[in-house]
Amino acid sequence: MELQFTKMQAYGNDYVYVNAISQEIGEPHALARRVSERHFGIGSDGLVLICPSDRGEFRMRMFNPDGSEGEMCGNALRSLSKYVYDHGLTQRTEFEIETLGGMQHVWLQAEDGKAVNITADIGQPRLAAAAVPVNTELEQFIDQPVEVLDRTFRMSALSWGNPHCVMFIEDTASFDVAKYGPVIEHMTQLFPNKTNVTFAQVVSRDYIKIREWERGTGETIGCGTGCCTAAVYAALLGYAGRQVRVEQIGGILEVDWRASDGHVRMTGPSQTVFEGVLYL
């Protein structure tokens, strides 16, 4: 059996996309594991299936490299939006996508028949840790000192379906991510299961730099929801405004935490890496 796939990247996250509307996928969990095993060929951070939806324009099913199904990833969502527009599955530039984590709204900027910039509304941040609540705009928001090896960090954790803990440091360029990232990842006494780790540097009130340690993978060149977590945390602590640019190794995302509805929007490009056929 031949399976058409497209590998896409959105500032850090590489996903293999499969059109599950025109192709039948019998065992997606096994397929996700197989894709991951081919990391240097077509492998990626995960598998994304584009499925029909009764609630939105499309439904996104996202799978982790171990075959488990995840809720939502902002970069995966933006790349899916580019896929469906560039491949002619929709001519709309504004629509909703159903995910396991809820309904997500996207807007596309198109040039010459291709989506070149995508804004994704990933909803309201949710609590992803269980320690001491403090009085902020969120009903429960965690800001706590945590000892990690030879340092004490103030950190919090928020979630859009995939939890991220975030802490501010003085300089991301010289920081030893590989030393502290895996230790924090496994602090299950504070965070549910394992967590992604975002190290953030506030450059100005509208500019933040981050480096991202992804659970089970290591340092990545970028993460959309990690950017949003850093932006929300900075705004809550008064370090930055609600509209910021967040720089990752892979590029810059624009993050807007809207006062009108409490939703977070991320804006940035996505690109197609290559397309091919997987023989099953």
N, C-alpha and C positions, 0 to 999 in steps of 0.2 A: 504494500500500500504506500502511495506517495502522499506526503503531507506538505502543502505549501506553507512556508513560514516567512516572517520578516523580523529581523533583529533591529531594534531601535534603541536610541539612547536619549536621555533627557537630563543632561548635567549630572552624570554620575551613575544613574541606574540603567543598566543594560537589561532589556527584557526581550524574550522571544514571543512574538505575537502570532497567533493562529486564528484565522477566520473560522469560527465554529458555527457560523450561519450557513455557509455553503459547503463546509466539510464536517463530516461526522467524527466526533472524538469519543472513543469508547472508554478509555481509561486515563483520564487527565492526570491523576496523581502519579501514575507510573510514567507518563510522558514527561511530567515536570522533573522527575528524578533523572530521566534519561538525558534531557536537555542539559541539566546541571552537570552531569558527568562529562559532557563534551565542552567543557568550559573554554578551551582554547580554539575550539572550532566554532560551534554556534551557541555554546553555553552562555549563561547569563545569571543575573540576580534572581531570575524566576521566569515562569511561563505565564502569559496572559492570554486568555481565551475571550474572543469577541463573540458574544451570544445575543440572541434576540431577547427583547424585554417587553413585558406588558405594561411596565411603569414608566420607562424612559425610551430614548431613541435606541440605546443599546444596553447590554449588561456586561460588566467586566468581571471575569473570574480570574483572580490572581493567585498563583501558586508559588510557594517557596521552593528553594532547591531540594529540600528533603521530601517534597511531595505534598506537604500540608497546605491547606488553603488559607490565604490571608484575607484580611478585611479590605484594606485600601492603601494605596501608595500614590502620593501626588504626582510623582514623575511618571509612574506607570499610566496614570489617568491622562496626563497631558499627551504622552506618546500615543495612547489609544485614540485620542481625539484627532491627532494628525493622521493616523493610519486610516480611519474611516473616511476622512475628508479626501486625502490624497488618492485612496483607492476607489473613490466614487460610491461608497456605501451611503453617503449623505451629501446633500448640497447645502445643508444648513450650516451657519457659522455660530449658532447658539443653540445648545440643546442640553438635555440631562442624560446622565449615564448612571445606571443602577449598579451599586456595588454591595458587597456583604456588609459594609459599614454604613450604608444609607445611600440616598440619592445625591449625586454630585452634578453641579452646574458648570458648564464650560463655555468659553467664548473663543473663537478663532479669528486670527488676522491672516488673511490669505493674499498671496502674490503669485500670479501666473499659474493659478490652479492648485497651488500647494499651500498648506498651512505653515506659516513661518513663525508664529508666536501664539502661545496658548495661555489663557487665563483659566485656572481651575479654582472654583469655590469649594473648599474642602470642609466647610462647616465650622462649628464651634469647637475649640479645644476642650478636651475632657481630662479629668484627673487620672493619673496613671501611677500614683504612689499612695502610700498609706501611712503618713506620719503626722506632723503638726500643721493643722490648717491656720492660715492667717487671714486677716481682713483685707480682701482685694476685690476686684471686679468679678472674679470667679467665686462661686459658692464655696469651693474648697480649692486652695492653692498651696502647694508645698514649697517652702523655702527653708532649707535646713542645712546645717553643717554636717559634712560626712567625711570621716577620716579614710583616706585611701593611701596605703603604703606610708610614705613619709610626708604626705601633704594633707591639708584639710580644705575641702572644697565646699562652697555653698552651692547647692544644686536643687533642681526641681525635676519633675517628670510630667509630661503632658502626652496626650494621645489623640491621634486621628485614626485609630484602628491598629496602628503599630507604634507602641510606646517609645518615647525618646526621653532620656534624662539629659539635662543641659547644665553646664556650669561655665562661668566666665573666667577667663584667664587673661594675662597681660599681653601675651604675644603668641599667636597661633603658629607663626613660622618656626620658632625655635622650640616649641613644646613637644615633649616626647609622648606622642599619642599611643605608640605601641606599648609603652610602659604602663599607662594608667587605664587605657581603654578596655582591655580584656578583664581587668579586675572589677571595674565598675559594671561591665556587662553582666557579670555573674552575681551581683549583689541582690539576690532574690529575696533577702530579708526586707529590702526596701521597695523593690520594683517587681511587678508581676512577671514571672518567668525570667527570661533574659531580656535585656533592653538594648536599643541602640544608644550610642553615647555621642553627644554633641558638645564639642569644646568651642566656645565662642569668645571673640574679642570685639569689644565695642570701640570702633574707630571714631565715630561721631554719632549724633542723635539720629542720623538717617543712613548710617553705614555700619555694617557688622561683617566680620570675617569669621568663618567657621572651619573646623576640620571634623570629620565624621568617622566614628568607629562603628561599623555595622555588625550587629550580633551574628556570630557564626562565620563571618567573612573576613573582617579586619578593616583597615582604613580604606575608605572609598574616595573617589574624586568628588563626590557630592551626594546630597540627599535633599529632596524637596521638603518633606515633612520635618526633617532636622532643621532646615532653614526657618520654617514657620515656628517651630518650638523655640528656637533662639530669639526670634523676633517678638513673640508673645511674652516670653520671660523678661526680656529687656524692657518692654513697654510696662509690664506690671511693676517692675522695680524702679521705673522712672529713668532708666538709662537711655532710652530711645523713644521716639514717637511711634505712632501706629503704622506709618508708612516708611519702610526701610528697604534698602538694597542689601542683600546678603551675598557675600563673596565666598565661593567654594573653590577648590582646586579646579573644578571643571568649568566655572564661569559664575555669572551673577544672576540671581533670581530677585525679582521685585516682590515684596510681601506687603500686603495691606490688611490690617486687622480692623474691620469696619465697625465704627461705633454704632451704626444704625441697626445692625442685626447681630453683632458679635461674631460674624463669620470671618474666616481668614481666606484671602485670595492670594494665590501665587501665580506669577506671570513669568514666562520665559520660553525659550525655543526647545524644540526636539528635533532629532535628526534620524533618518533611516541609515543604518549601518550597512546592511546588505539583505538581499532576499535569496531564498533558495528552496530546496526540496529536501525533506527528511524522509528516508525510506524506513518504514516500520516493518 
